[in-house]
Amino acid sequence: MTDRPESRLSGKELFKSAAKKVKMGKKLERVMKGDRSATSATSHDTSDVDGNKSPEPYSCTGDFEADYTELCNRAGLMEIPKVVPRPHRPGPPPPPDPKEKVEEPTSPVPSEQEEPPPTTYTTSDKFDYFKPKVQVELEKPEDKKSMTEVYIRGWKVDQKYIDIFKQCFPAADKLHTIDFWNVGLTDNTLAQFAAVASQCLNLRTVKLDGNPVPGEGFHQLIGEDSMIVSMSLRSCKITDKGAELIGKALSTAKTRNQSLCALNLNSNMITDAGACYIANGLRMNRTLLVLSIANNAIGDEAAKKFGEVLSRFSLTHEEVVERRKVLSEKGAPDVRRSPISRRAESRDRPGSQSSRSQLDKSMAKSGRASSKAKKDKKEDDKKGKGKDDKWKKEPQRGASKANSLGFTSELQTETLGKASKGKGRQSGGKKGQGAGSITEAETPDILEIINPLLEEAERVDGELLIPGNRALINLNISRNRIGEAGLKSLLKGIQYQITLTTLGSRSGGTGLMRLSVQKNSFPLNHESYLKMQELMMTRDPLYKPPSKTPDEESTSQATGS
């Protein structure tokens, strides 16, 4: 057996080592006690502070950069994407001053000298270029609260950023454009973004290109109360499911969107079924002006549906029922003016004709009244009447506005009387204000949107036909699978619209002015395609007729003389 190390030490050495251990233990115990007391005191103080005080909610000021940075710090984000101004291509250099003399070089310039770099672009560091940023456009560079546009490119906008934008965007009063390209939206974040967009009062343009969403709930942005004017959904992998939702958001028999003017659905996965839903959405919609569904999988069936909607179509049972409701509500004031027999009320066509004729008569009467008022005003000015008599004629101008909207004399008197009473109560009986000024202030110009169901209908073979959509002026269905049958249907729709325009019927719009159908499944030398191009060429607002040669001009002059 080997002896242990303690047995080899003497008694004194053992005593010294034991004393050292005791001293070290006491010191360590004191240190640990001190740390525990300090820690407990600190935690006690912290708990008191946390218990007594809670972080105050942040109220946005309208300065997007300051609000965004503060909210990101409060959310605990480690890396915050910077807010930078949106880069623009540099403008052309100013023209040389003709007064300055350009000194010609005395010695020839050597050919080996390097040319100066071009000034048509700006450069940035490669690491800085790929960092996430929030690009903004300011109406006034010196005013941080004048943000008008927001652009985000290629980085994920998750729930944390959506919660931040919920507070920042509505506070920006001048924000009118939001462009989120490839930001990885989900069903939840898209729904919340749609809710945020409805709170931005001046938001008019939304671009969500490159954001495939499984639920395809883009229709939430263009509801009946939406104020968005232009929306782009390119490369979002929208299928027939999403196209159906968008078509119903455009219009149904009872509801319709009244703000969206441009819709871009390029490069998606829409087939004939989805395109037919969108075409059905154009039946009762008279607001959409530009529609692009290029580079999809649309065939002849959808092209026929578009041709039918552009020319004229038969109403469904639901639309007929809704038409009768609208006509009964619209014709209620007309009963006092000219009673209609029950037989006329039971038929759609006579009722629509009578209402239209009465509206035309009232508009013509108002036009004669307004022209007579202008003539009387000129005569009074010649005779030298002062401004004191001006208020006496102002009620007539208000009356002419009421007549132009189709009001009867009884309704007109009642409306103007209510307006003058309401204004008198608010003003508290101020002196110096005539009744005419009150009426003029209380009767603003009202633009009434005509319901498509009120169009003049025609009964053919037991079906009720109304004119189609003539509000759409630009349709792009290029790069699809449309064949000869679909091309012929589109040509018939264009010919019908041109016929109505030739007859002077422009109540529903001017009709298509530009149609793009190239790169489909028909040859470019097809007879229908060439005829369509010939018809649409003169309808294009940018069309310029070819200049005549001198020989043709001389021939035309000789023929005219």
Residue pairs with C-beta under 8 A, 6 or more apart in sequence:
6 14
9 17
55 74
58 67
58 70
58 71
58 74
58 167
60 67
60 167
60 168
60 170
60 171
61 67
61 145
61 171
62 145
62 171
62 172
62 173
63 144
63 145
64 83
64 136
64 144
64 145
64 147
64 150
64 168
64 171
64 172
65 83
65 136
65 144
66 144
67 167
67 168
67 171
68 83
68 134
68 164
68 168
69 80
69 83
71 164
71 167
71 168
72 80
72 164
73 80
75 160
75 163
75 164
77 160
81 131
81 132
81 133
81 134
81 155
82 131
82 133
82 134
83 133
83 134
83 136
84 133
84 134
84 135
84 136
85 135
85 136
85 137
85 138
85 141
86 135
86 136
86 137
86 149
86 151
87 122
87 135
89 120
89 121
90 119
90 120
90 121
90 122
93 119
96 102
132 154
132 155
133 152
133 153
134 150
134 151
134 152
135 150
135 151
135 152
135 153
136 147
136 149
136 150
136 151
137 147
137 148
137 149
137 150
137 151
137 177
138 144
138 146
138 147
138 148
139 146
139 147
139 148
139 174
140 146
145 172
145 173
145 174
146 174
147 172
147 174
147 175
148 174
148 175
148 176
148 177
149 175
149 176
149 177
149 178
149 179
150 169
150 175
150 177
150 178
150 179
151 179
151 181
152 179
152 180
152 181
152 183
153 181
153 182
154 181
154 182
154 183
155 183
156 183
156 184
157 165
157 180
157 183
157 184
157 185
157 189
158 184
158 189
159 188
159 189
162 189
162 192
162 193
162 196
165 193
165 196
166 192
166 195
166 196
169 175
169 178
169 196
169 199
169 200
169 203
170 196
170 199
170 200
172 200
173 201
173 202
174 202
175 200
175 202
175 203
176 202
176 203
176 204
176 205
177 203
177 204
177 205
177 206
177 207
178 197
178 200
178 203
178 205
178 206
178 207
179 205
179 206
179 207
180 193
180 207
180 208
180 211
181 207
181 208
181 209
181 210
181 211
182 209
182 210
182 211
183 211
184 211
185 193
185 208
185 211
185 213
186 213
186 214
187 213
187 214
187 215
187 217
190 211
190 213
190 215
190 217
190 218
190 220
191 217
191 220
194 217
194 220
194 221
197 203
197 206
197 221
197 226
197 228
198 225
198 226
198 227
201 227
203 227
203 228
204 227
204 228
204 229
204 230
205 228
205 229
205 230
205 231
206 221
206 228
206 230
206 231
206 232
207 231
207 232
208 218
208 231
208 232
208 233
208 236
209 232
209 233
209 234
209 235
209 236
210 234
210 235
210 236
211 236
212 235
212 236
212 237
213 236
216 236
216 238
216 239
216 241
216 242
216 245
217 242
217 245
218 231
218 233
218 236
218 238
218 242
218 245
218 246
219 242
219 245
219 246
219 248
219 249
221 228
221 231
222 228
222 231
222 246
222 249
222 250
222 257
222 259
222 260
222 263
223 249
223 257
224 255
224 256
224 257
224 258
226 257
226 259
226 260
227 259
228 259
228 260
229 259
229 260
229 261
229 262
230 260
230 261
230 262
230 263
231 260
231 262
231 263
231 264
232 264
233 263
233 264
233 265
233 268
234 264
234 265
234 266
234 267
234 268
235 266
235 267
235 268
236 242
236 268
237 268
237 269
238 246
238 265
238 268
238 269
238 270
238 274
239 268
239 269
239 270
239 271
239 274
240 270
240 271
240 273
240 274
240 277
241 274
242 268
242 274
243 265
243 270
243 273
243 274
243 275
243 277
243 278
244 273
244 274
244 277
246 263
246 265
246 277
246 278
246 281
247 274
247 277
247 278
247 279
247 280
247 281
248 277
248 281
249 257
249 281
250 256
250 257
250 260
250 278
250 281
250 282
250 285
250 288
251 257
251 281
251 282
251 283
251 284
251 285
252 284
253 284
253 316
253 318
253 319
253 322
254 322
256 284
256 285
256 286
256 287
257 285
257 287
257 288
258 287
258 449
259 287
260 287
260 288
261 287
261 288
261 289
261 290
262 288
262 289
262 290
262 291
263 288
263 290
263 291
263 292
264 292
265 278
265 291
265 292
265 293
265 296
266 292
266 293
266 294
266 295
266 296
266 476
267 294
267 295
267 296
268 293
268 295
268 296
269 296
269 297
270 278
270 293
270 296
270 297
270 298
271 296
271 297
271 298
271 299
271 302
272 297
272 298
272 299
272 300
272 301
272 302
275 293
275 296
275 298
275 302
275 305
275 306
276 301
276 302
276 305
278 291
278 293
279 302
279 305
279 306
279 308
279 309
280 305
280 309
282 288
282 291
282 309
282 469
282 472
283 309
283 313
283 319
283 452
283 468
283 469
284 319
284 452
284 453
285 469
285 471
286 449
286 450
286 452
286 469
286 471
286 508
286 509
287 471
288 471
288 472
289 471
289 472
289 473
289 474
290 472
290 473
290 474
291 472
291 474
291 475
291 476
292 474
292 475
292 476
293 476
293 477
293 480
294 476
294 477
294 478
294 479
294 480
294 516
295 478
295 479
295 480
296 480
297 480
297 481
298 477
298 480
298 481
298 482
299 480
299 481
299 482
299 483
299 486
299 521
300 482
300 483
300 485
300 486
300 489
301 486
302 482
302 486
303 477
303 482
303 485
303 486
303 487
303 489
303 490
304 485
304 486
304 489
306 475
306 477
306 489
306 490
306 493
307 486
307 489
307 490
307 491
307 492
307 493
308 468
308 489
308 493
309 468
309 469
309 493
310 468
310 469
310 470
310 472
310 490
310 493
310 494
310 496
310 497
310 511
310 512
311 468
311 492
311 493
311 496
311 497
312 465
312 466
312 467
312 468
312 496
313 465
313 466
313 468
314 463
314 464
314 465
315 323
315 453
315 457
315 463
315 464
315 465
315 466
319 453
320 348
320 464
322 453
323 348
323 453
323 454
323 457
323 464
324 348
326 451
326 453
326 454
327 348
327 351
327 352
327 355
327 453
327 454
328 345
330 355
330 454
331 340
331 345
331 351
331 355
333 406
333 407
333 408
333 411
334 340
334 354
334 355
334 358
336 408
336 410
337 358
337 408
338 354
338 358
340 351
340 354
344 350
344 351
344 354
345 351
348 457
348 459
348 464
349 456
349 457
349 458
349 459
352 454
352 455
352 456
352 457
353 456
355 454
356 456
358 406
359 406
362 403
362 404
362 406
362 407
363 403
363 404
363 406
365 403
366 400
366 401
366 403
366 404
367 404
369 396
369 399
369 400
369 403
370 397
370 400
373 393
373 396
373 397
373 400
376 393
377 393
380 389
390 436
391 434
391 435
391 436
391 437
392 436
393 436
394 434
394 435
394 436
394 437
394 439
394 440
395 416
395 435
395 436
395 439
397 440
398 416
398 436
398 439
398 440
398 443
399 412
399 416
401 443
401 445
402 411
402 412
402 415
402 416
402 443
403 412
405 446
405 448
407 415
415 443
416 439
416 443
419 438
419 439
419 442
419 443
420 435
420 438
420 439
420 442
422 442
423 438
423 441
423 442
424 438
427 433
427 438
450 507
450 508
452 466
452 469
452 508
453 466
455 466
455 467
455 507
455 508
456 466
456 467
457 464
457 465
457 466
458 464
458 465
458 466
459 465
467 500
467 505
467 508
468 493
468 496
468 497
469 508
469 509
470 497
470 500
470 508
470 509
470 510
470 511
471 508
471 509
472 509
472 512
473 509
473 510
473 511
473 512
473 513
473 514
474 512
474 513
474 514
474 515
475 512
475 514
475 515
475 516
476 516
477 516
477 517
477 520
478 516
478 517
478 518
478 519
478 520
479 518
479 519
479 520
480 520
481 520
481 521
482 490
482 517
482 520
482 521
482 522
483 520
483 521
483 522
484 522
484 526
484 528
487 517
487 520
487 522
487 526
487 528
487 529
487 532
488 528
490 515
490 517
490 532
491 528
491 531
491 532
491 535
493 512
494 511
494 512
494 515
494 532
494 535
494 536
495 535
497 511
497 512
498 511
498 535
498 539
500 506
500 511
501 510
501 511
511 539
512 536
512 539
513 536
513 539
513 540
513 541
514 536
514 539
514 540
515 532
515 536
517 529
517 532
518 524
522 528
522 529
523 529
537 543
548 556
